[in-house]
Amino acid sequence: MKYAVTGSTGNFGTLAIQSLLAQGIAPSSITAIARDEAKAKDFKAKGLTVRIANYGDKASLESALEGVDGLLLVSGSEVGQRAAQHHNVIEAAKAAGVKRIAYTSITQASTSKNPLAPEHKATEEELKSSGIEYTILRNNWYLENFAGDIAGAKQSGVIAAAVKTGKVGSALRREYAEAAVKALVGEGHAGKTYELGGTPWSFTEFAEALSTVIGRPVRFQTITEEEKKAALVGFGLPDGMAGFYAALDTSIEEGTLSYHSGDLAKLLGREPASLVEGIRLLAN
């Protein structure tokens, strides 16, 4: 089997490549698909095939996927353009004869009110009708999404969010990447949809865990969506982007990230890192 990973030089893609190698897949059987060849030079040095393609260029994707059997489609990062970009990848995969696609979606994509969900839902639906064997990996939040909050709280002693009791079933990015690779290369995952994440935590619990890790009190402060937006604008984010991220907090309060299935532990063959363990890795 020949495997490929899109977005291979990004945070998730790099971890997925590392996990493929850790699973014993030969470097010669792995294609790293990237936009910038210079960023993929380390992959080439390890004996991987590097092919240059862009989510927006279907022809380049067809060339990049030639001879590939299994593809890890790492969702694009350009919100608002992802459905069209993923369509290009799926069409290119069909043209290239790819046999299996594993796709990184978002938790409960088909029903979620999370503002990120609609593009993932559209991609899932297209995959299911593509005729290609698929596995859908519905990832909850990366704990790394809160790295900035952790760094700030180490100085201020405060975690602030436009959330009251809403919970987040986060896990580490490396855990999601490992699970994705196991679903891609393993047997018995065709046609499956996995809801991946860790044990859900509240922001009060997050503050308590952070207090344990850094050895000083951290308190959780509930703010309004408008206050969250204003704070993000103050940090330099454009108004529209700040509003979008503030709305994500509101969706957390509505329960969009609180679902927990145990699927991540099943794919990993172990429990994911606890909240304290994960924060300790990010805080040091």
C-alpha atoms as one frame of an Amber mdcrd trajectory, in Angstrom:
protein
   0.000   0.000   0.000   1.101   3.527  -0.812  -0.054   6.299   1.507  -0.275
  10.082   1.163  -0.961  12.929   3.558  -2.263  16.338   2.489  -1.073  19.416
   4.351   1.964  17.359   5.300   4.083  20.270   6.535   1.352  21.650   8.795
   1.100  20.820  12.489  -1.295  17.900  12.036   0.203  16.609   8.788   3.719
  16.493  10.234   2.498  14.461  13.202   0.619  12.133  10.859   3.766  11.515
   8.820   5.670  10.773  12.025   2.944   8.371  13.083   2.986   6.550   9.736
   6.709   5.981  10.183   6.156   4.873  13.781   3.566   2.376  12.549   6.285
   0.775  10.459   5.251   2.153   7.069   8.347   2.374   4.872   9.375   5.918
   3.913   9.281   4.854   0.243   5.568   4.062   0.680   4.678   7.542   1.975
   3.959  10.624  -0.120   4.039  13.989   1.623   1.821  16.432  -0.260   2.824
  20.025   0.380   2.546  23.496  -1.115   6.159  24.429  -0.390   8.915  21.983
  -1.303  11.428  23.737   0.939   9.269  23.052   4.001   9.194  19.353   3.090
  12.966  18.945   2.735  13.209  16.907   5.953  10.691  14.412   4.570  12.696
  14.054   1.388  15.847  13.494   3.417  14.114  10.609   5.207  13.272   8.937
   1.910   9.659  10.024   1.544   8.233  11.074  -1.793   7.403  14.781  -1.807
   4.843  16.100  -4.270   3.739  19.715  -4.618   0.037  20.465  -4.817  -2.485
  23.045  -3.692  -6.008  22.417  -2.426  -7.218  24.962  -4.951  -5.524  23.301
  -7.947  -7.211  20.010  -8.866  -4.699  19.221 -11.633  -1.785  19.428  -9.194
  -3.676  17.212  -6.773  -4.296  14.564  -9.441  -0.577  14.419 -10.188   0.293
  14.297  -6.500  -2.089  11.389  -5.869  -0.918   9.216  -8.745  -0.178   5.712
  -7.478  -1.574   6.414  -3.990  -3.798   3.777  -2.357  -4.671   5.392   0.968
  -5.036   9.129   1.578  -5.226  11.059   4.815  -7.159  14.175   3.870  -6.234
  16.702   6.520  -8.899  19.398   6.440  -7.752  22.751   5.077  -7.233  25.761
   7.307  -8.986  28.396   5.193 -12.436  28.717   6.727 -15.037  29.461   4.073
 -13.008  27.788   1.331 -12.621  24.314   2.746 -15.674  22.637   1.213 -14.536
  23.637  -2.276 -10.929  22.680  -1.529 -11.918  19.280  -0.166 -14.097  18.751
  -3.237 -10.989  19.226  -5.369  -9.097  16.628  -3.343 -11.907  14.080  -3.545
 -12.332  14.578  -7.288  -8.573  14.273  -7.793  -8.525  11.128  -5.669 -11.253
   9.587  -7.814  -9.341  10.447 -10.979  -6.100   9.025  -9.564  -7.694   5.777
  -8.413  -7.201   6.282  -4.670  -8.841   3.394  -2.828  -9.310   4.794   0.675
  -9.653   8.235   2.250  -9.536   9.053   5.951 -10.806  12.586   6.605 -10.329
  14.849   9.642 -13.753  16.311  10.363 -15.236  17.925  13.494 -17.209  16.395
  16.334 -20.896  15.740  15.505 -20.467  17.517  12.173 -23.849  16.499  10.772
 -25.849  18.087  13.611 -23.512  20.541  15.346 -24.225  24.272  15.695 -20.483
  24.946  15.790 -19.753  27.557  13.083 -16.990  25.310  11.714 -19.300  22.332
  11.193 -21.101  23.107   7.881 -18.015  22.745   5.675 -17.119  19.475   7.363
 -20.670  18.198   6.959 -20.533  18.998   3.243 -17.234  17.143   2.865 -18.531
  14.124   4.762 -21.562  13.941   2.483 -19.399  14.165  -0.624 -17.088  11.444
   0.655 -20.005   9.121   1.312 -21.236   9.521  -2.259 -17.773   9.415  -3.870
 -17.534   5.664  -4.322 -14.192   5.671  -2.482 -13.809   3.668   0.733 -13.808
   6.245   3.544 -13.319   6.712   7.267 -14.494   9.899   8.956 -12.540  11.131
  11.962 -14.616  13.683  13.846 -12.048  15.456  15.975 -13.020  17.457  19.019
 -10.839  20.478  19.941  -7.070  20.261  20.066  -5.831  21.091  23.538  -3.186
  23.111  21.676  -5.973  25.558  20.768  -5.666  26.808  24.343  -1.885  27.264
  24.334  -2.296  31.037  24.238  -4.736  30.956  27.164  -2.296  28.803  29.129
   0.580  31.199  28.481  -1.544  34.202  29.401  -2.861  32.611  32.585   0.670
  31.843  33.752   1.161  35.610  33.902  -2.319  36.845  34.887  -3.734  33.984
  36.930  -6.964  34.190  34.931  -8.629  32.109  32.214 -11.392  34.148  30.556
 -13.959  32.799  28.093 -17.495  33.533  26.939 -18.597  30.255  28.497 -20.315
  29.371  31.761 -20.676  25.625  32.216 -19.984  24.414  28.651 -17.477  21.589
  28.317 -14.714  20.695  25.846 -13.661  17.128  25.062 -10.166  18.056  23.924
  -7.168  15.844  23.273  -3.644  16.462  22.061  -3.091  16.973  18.334  -0.558
  14.125  18.299  -3.251  11.768  19.637  -5.701  12.677  16.904  -2.957  12.247
  14.300  -2.017   8.811  15.612  -5.671   7.748  15.628  -6.099   8.979  12.060
  -3.129   6.938  10.877  -4.359   3.808  12.651  -7.741   4.211  10.968  -6.060
   4.740   7.587  -3.667   1.790   7.639  -5.667  -0.639   9.778  -8.451  -3.020
   8.814 -12.104  -2.766   9.748 -12.471   1.017   9.523 -14.184   1.304   6.133
 -17.425   3.246   6.244 -16.951   4.131   9.923 -17.422   7.503  11.548 -15.442
   7.987  14.744 -16.206  10.664  17.346 -12.774  11.441  18.754 -11.908  13.376
  21.881 -10.919  13.160  25.518 -12.930  13.369  28.712 -14.914  16.650  28.567
 -13.852  19.363  30.994 -15.362  22.661  32.115 -13.364  25.871  32.144 -13.445
  25.807  35.923 -11.797  22.389  35.768  -9.368  23.739  33.187  -8.339  26.533
  35.572  -7.935  24.017  38.407  -5.776  21.746  36.244  -3.633  24.670  35.159
  -3.234  25.712  38.804  -1.938  22.223  39.578   0.568  22.337  36.728   2.026
  25.803  37.263   1.853  25.796  41.049  -0.097  29.033  41.437  -3.817  29.801
  41.627  -5.664  30.308  38.333  -9.307  31.320  38.324 -11.869  31.089  35.583
 -13.709  34.282  34.619 -16.863  34.215  32.517 -17.122  37.125  30.071 -19.670
  37.990  27.402 -19.270  37.221  23.728 -18.926  40.955  23.084 -16.169  41.240
  25.685 -14.354  38.268  24.165 -14.567  39.846  20.728 -13.293  43.188  22.032
 -10.369  41.473  23.767  -9.400  39.651  20.568  -9.601  42.874  18.566  -7.351
  44.398  21.214  -4.851  41.616  20.532  -4.803  42.623  16.876  -7.353  40.282
  15.257  -9.535  41.742  12.487 -13.094  42.477  13.574 -14.660  39.655  11.547
 -12.187  37.038  12.753 -12.552  38.184  16.358 -16.325  37.840  16.076 -15.954
  34.358  14.643 -13.727  33.149  17.483 -15.993  34.734  20.077 -18.911  32.846
  18.513 -16.974  29.620  18.990 -17.113  30.227  22.746 -20.874  30.614  22.523
 -21.098  27.332  20.653 -19.102  25.643  23.424 -21.656  26.865  25.945 -24.341
  25.330  23.710 -22.641  21.958  24.073 -21.060  21.523  20.639 -17.795  20.130
  22.067 -19.086  18.159  25.047 -19.795  14.824  23.322 -17.660  11.870  24.402
 -17.743   8.407  22.860 -14.535   6.663  23.890 -13.591   6.168  20.220 -10.228
   7.883  20.602  -9.122   5.453  23.309 -10.298   2.527  21.166  -8.276   3.650
  18.149  -5.195   4.497  20.208  -5.375   1.317  22.262  -4.964   3.413  25.414
  -6.586   6.331  27.201  -5.574   9.748  25.852  -3.612  12.061  28.109  -5.536
  13.554  30.999  -6.182  17.281  31.111  -3.384  17.786  33.654  -0.967  15.678
  31.596  -1.821  17.568  28.419  -1.469  20.992  30.025   1.867  19.959  31.522
   3.162  19.160  28.040   2.032  22.543  26.707   2.933  24.694  29.716   6.610
  23.744  29.862
